[in-house]
Amino acid sequence: MPTQQQLTQQINERERRLHQLKLQQARQGFNVDPAITLEIEDIERELTGLRRLLATAPADPVDAPPTVTDAAGREASHPQPI
């Protein structure tokens, strides 16, 4: 299952595309290509599903601090301050 962050990113990308399509639709009026109208409908349907998934998605895992290694690639027991 995708994380909340992944779902949010997908939603943002789809919303950007939807916005551009709606601008095209508004500019072209009655002469709009039917493919634009169909894509708008498809994206709106996708967004509904993605938002539903986001509402039930598990929280993103907390990032663990990076592992500090010594020059030989072994995990350092006591990281040195920089």
C-alpha positions in Angstrom: 0.0 0.0 0.0 1.4 3.4 -0.9 2.4 5.8 1.9 0.6 9.0 2.7 3.5 10.9 1.2 3.3 8.9 -2.1 -0.5 9.4 -2.3 -0.2 13.1 -1.6 2.4 13.4 -4.4 0.2 11.6 -6.8 -2.8 13.8 -5.8 -0.8 16.9 -6.4 0.4 15.8 -9.8 -3.1 14.8 -10.9 -4.5 18.1 -9.6 -1.9 20.1 -11.6 -2.8 18.2 -14.8 -6.5 18.7 -14.1 -6.0 22.4 -13.6 -4.2 22.7 -17.0 -6.9 20.7 -18.8 -9.7 22.9 -17.3 -7.8 26.0 -18.5 -7.7 24.5 -22.0 -11.3 23.6 -21.8 -12.3 27.1 -20.7 -10.2 28.7 -23.5 -11.6 26.5 -26.2 -15.2 26.6 -25.1 -17.5 24.6 -27.3 -14.7 23.8 -29.6 -12.8 21.8 -26.9 -11.4 18.4 -28.0 -13.6 15.7 -26.5 -10.4 13.9 -25.4 -9.8 16.8 -23.0 -13.3 16.5 -21.5 -12.8 12.7 -21.1 -9.4 13.1 -19.5 -10.9 15.6 -17.0 -13.5 13.1 -16.0 -10.9 10.3 -15.7 -8.7 12.5 -13.5 -11.6 13.5 -11.3 -12.5 9.9 -10.8 -8.8 9.0 -10.0 -8.6 11.9 -7.5 -11.7 10.6 -5.7 -10.1 7.2 -5.3 -6.7 8.6 -4.3 -8.3 10.8 -1.7 -10.2 7.8 -0.3 -6.9 5.8 -0.1 -5.2 8.7 1.6 -7.8 8.8 4.3 -7.1 5.2 5.1 -3.3 5.0 4.4 -1.0 4.2 7.3 1.1 7.1 8.6 4.5 7.5 7.0 7.3 5.8 8.9 9.5 8.1 11.0 12.9 8.4 9.3 15.6 6.7 11.3 18.8 8.7 11.8 21.5 7.7 9.3 23.9 5.0 10.3 27.4 6.4 10.8 30.3 4.3 9.5 34.0 4.4 9.9 36.5 4.5 7.0 36.4 0.7 6.7 32.6 0.8 6.3 31.9 -0.6 9.8 29.2 0.9 11.8 30.7 3.4 14.3 29.8 2.8 17.9 30.1 6.5 18.9 29.7 9.0 16.1 32.0 11.9 16.3 30.5 15.4 16.3 31.3 17.5 13.3 
